[in-house]
Amino acid sequence: MPIKQMGEQKIWQRREPLKQYAIWAGWMLGGMLFVFCWALISQNTIWEFLYDADEQAASLIGRMIPPDWSITGSLMMPLWDTINIATVGTALGIAIAFPLAFLAARNTSPHPALRAIALTVIVSSRSINALIWAMLLVTIVGPGIFAGMLAIALRSIGFIGKLLYEAIEEIHPTPVEAVTATGATKSQVLAYAVWPQIMPAFAGISVYRWDINIREATTLGLVGAGGIGLQMNAAINNLAWAQVATVFVLIFATVIVSEWVSARVRHAMI
């Protein structure tokens, strides 16, 4: 039976039968869904491979230690490419997502049709993973860092656009009304009433997305979109596990540095 709390006194109340049956039905459907999913996974899983999984993992780790530090110098340029992919891709995503956010927000969109189009673009961007974008773009524009930059940008549009238009919709209306009452144009209202309110959110969202893109950019090379992922894929295909370990260490160090940089930038800007 549920509890309703009134001040310091707790009052027990019995649920209505229809509501209780609905709760039981929900639990039953959830259990049936779990059993169905488990059966489906079991049918498509070769469980015999799991019997010696611990031995295989230990063997793989043993082949990765110690890392092959002799290739570190040759990895610096691909690592720099990875950082550039994330940085330029984030900048492109911001440039496209910024106007889309104003078109998608209810309180700044000039027309419902434009809002629908902007929301469609944002949702489409968020629906496709950066790795899939990279696979498509490698086919269209060819392999290399340009495809990686575009993939990061297309993925970032949805993330930045959604969070930014939500921030725009949550602004306080009083400054907007005050600036509008002075006879300001729409562009002046956006510049002097809307932008100051969303600027901290915009800065935080942009830096946070760049931090995420550093991580995503490290994997785009697996499909030919440039960066250090190309070297990691080559090392895996050649079964050079000591070199794979070196790539892992450099990626881990890059992610740690990007996390520190993004935290410092957010602290300075917000």
VENFEN-V672916 format. One record per run of one state. SS is the DSSP state (alpha for helix, beta for strand, coil for the rest). FROM is the first residue (numbers start at 1). TO is the last residue. If there is no record, write none. Layout:
BEGIN
[[SS:FROM:TO] [SS:FROM:TO]]
END
This chain:
BEGIN
[[coil:1:1] [beta:2:6] [coil:7:8] [beta:9:13] [coil:14:16] [alpha:17:43] [coil:44:46] [alpha:47:50] [coil:51:52] [alpha:53:64] [coil:65:68] [alpha:69:104] [coil:105:111] [alpha:112:127] [coil:128:129] [alpha:130:141] [coil:142:144] [alpha:145:169] [coil:170:172] [alpha:173:181] [coil:182:185] [alpha:186:217] [coil:218:219] [alpha:220:223] [coil:224:228] [alpha:229:237] [coil:238:240] [alpha:241:269] [coil:270:270]]
END
